[in-house]
Amino acid sequence: MRRSNKLFIAAGLASAISSQCIVQSMAQDAGDMTALDDFGLVFAALGELSGGYRIADSTDYVNLYGGMVSAAGRVSIPLSERFSIQFDGDLEAYVEEDGQSWEPLGLWLAGGHASWRDPARGLIGVFGGAGHGLQNEFDNSTGPEIGYMLGAEGQIYFGDFTLYAQAGYGDFEADNEPEGFVEGWFLRGVGRWFPSEDVLIETDLAYGSTHQFVDGVDNGHIWNWGLQGKMRVSEALPLYAMAAYRGGYYDATSEGDHGSEHMVMVGVNVLFGTGSLKANDRLGATLDLPRLPARSAPWGEGLD
């Protein structure tokens, strides 16, 4: 009986301790939510510069190898506690190889976002941008046209994770065929994990479809994907190291031609206005522009 009583007492104590831990954890989570609710959005800016190596291959052309650089800048401006606008600029440039009659040379994009955000729960907004998908051959009689895209986006926050989705329409012509990412649509999903306040692991996957990818008639199905990590490297400065991989697959379905590319990069980020990567994700410059439409445009010529 005494042993049984001791077991019952021990079980009761364990149950009480477990219940108290659960209650404390729930209270802490609720406190975190309340703390975020108490914050308004903040002015924030992010700058990124990276360099790396790119391998591209097409069924109509030989493999391309060479260096590449990528740069981005984002500024988020709060207009109220929940509403903000953000301005973006993106550049991707590839080293041109001697003797190639065709190859993508990169892209540039400029645009912005308008969104309503609850830092404890999520975001809903719209975006738009303009730019070029650059290649080393254009029709000199007309020149390349400015491309554009429009879309809607949203984010959901839970704990150390952020889910980010975008859907939109784009028109990026590479020449006057027209060909490129012409009057196409795209979807993009991003997942972010913050193992700590100043460490980020991010993965993304995008799909696009266009009906005038090659020669103005061939359909195009495009996939882009990526993986990157960031971490703070200076206690005194808001400086972050970054390593990333990006890939793409470009399929001209009507003729069976296709191409692929792979890029590896290392770089640095500078963050202003928020104290950490996670705080920036919830309160600051958390959005970006999808690069798929501009990245796809020059591939139309390469799959011709």
Secondary structure, 3 states (H helix, E strand, C coil): CHHHHHHHHHHHHHHHHHHHHHHHHHHHHHHHHHHHHHCCCCCEEEEEEEEEEEEEEECCCCCEEEEEEEEEEEEEEECCCCEEEEEEEEEEEECCCCCCCCCEEEEEEEEEEEEEEECCCEEEEEEEEEEEEEECCCCCCCCCCCEEEEEEEEEEEECCEEEEEEEEEEEEEEECCCEEEEEEEEEEEEEEEEEECCEEEEEEEEEEEEEEEECCCEEEEEEEEEEEEEEECCCCCCEEEEEEEEEEEEEECCCCEEEEEEEEEEEEEEEECCCCHHHHHHHCCCCCCCCHHHHHCCHHHHCC
